[in-house]
Amino acid sequence: MTKIFSNQIKRSKDKTKASSTNLEDKANEKSKPMIIIGLIVSLSSIFLLLFTIKNKFG
């Protein structure tokens, strides 16, 4: 007995794999700048905190 829809099932699986890898690539592209911006904000807030402590108590 031949499977009539077997090739369509394989195609739909391939499409979902391709779209998931495409989403992962887009997420990686967006996450790198967000990590850099977050690092800059964190370092600047630590610097401002230390500067404030030095001026107030030092």
C-alpha positions as CSV (number, residue, x, y, z in Angstrom):
1,M,0.0,0.0,0.0
2,T,1.4,3.4,-0.9
3,K,1.3,6.4,1.4
4,I,-0.4,9.2,-0.6
5,F,0.4,12.1,1.8
6,S,3.8,11.1,3.0
7,N,5.7,13.6,0.8
8,Q,3.4,16.4,2.0
9,I,4.0,15.6,5.6
10,K,7.8,15.7,5.0
11,R,7.5,19.0,3.3
12,S,5.5,20.5,6.2
13,K,8.2,19.3,8.6
14,D,10.9,20.9,6.5
15,K,9.0,24.2,6.4
16,T,8.7,24.2,10.2
17,K,12.4,23.5,10.6
18,A,13.3,26.2,8.2
19,S,11.1,28.8,9.9
20,S,12.4,27.8,13.4
21,T,16.0,28.2,12.3
22,N,15.1,31.5,10.7
23,L,13.5,32.7,14.0
24,E,16.6,31.7,15.9
25,D,18.8,33.7,13.5
26,K,16.6,36.7,14.0
27,A,16.7,36.3,17.8
28,N,20.5,36.1,17.7
29,E,20.7,39.2,15.6
30,K,18.5,41.1,18.1
31,S,20.1,39.7,21.3
32,K,23.7,40.8,20.6
33,P,22.9,44.5,20.6
34,M,20.7,44.1,23.6
35,I,23.5,42.4,25.5
36,I,25.9,45.2,24.7
37,I,23.4,47.9,25.6
38,G,22.6,46.1,28.9
39,L,26.3,45.8,29.7
40,I,26.8,49.6,29.1
41,V,23.8,50.5,31.2
42,S,24.9,48.2,34.1
43,L,28.5,49.5,34.1
44,S,27.3,53.1,34.0
45,S,24.9,52.6,36.8
46,I,27.7,51.0,38.9
47,F,29.9,53.9,38.1
48,L,27.3,56.4,39.1
49,L,26.6,54.6,42.3
50,L,30.2,54.6,43.3
51,F,30.6,58.2,42.3
52,T,27.5,59.1,44.5
53,I,28.9,57.2,47.5
54,K,32.3,58.8,47.2
55,N,30.8,62.3,47.1
56,K,28.3,61.7,49.9
57,F,30.5,59.8,52.3
58,G,34.0,60.4,51.2
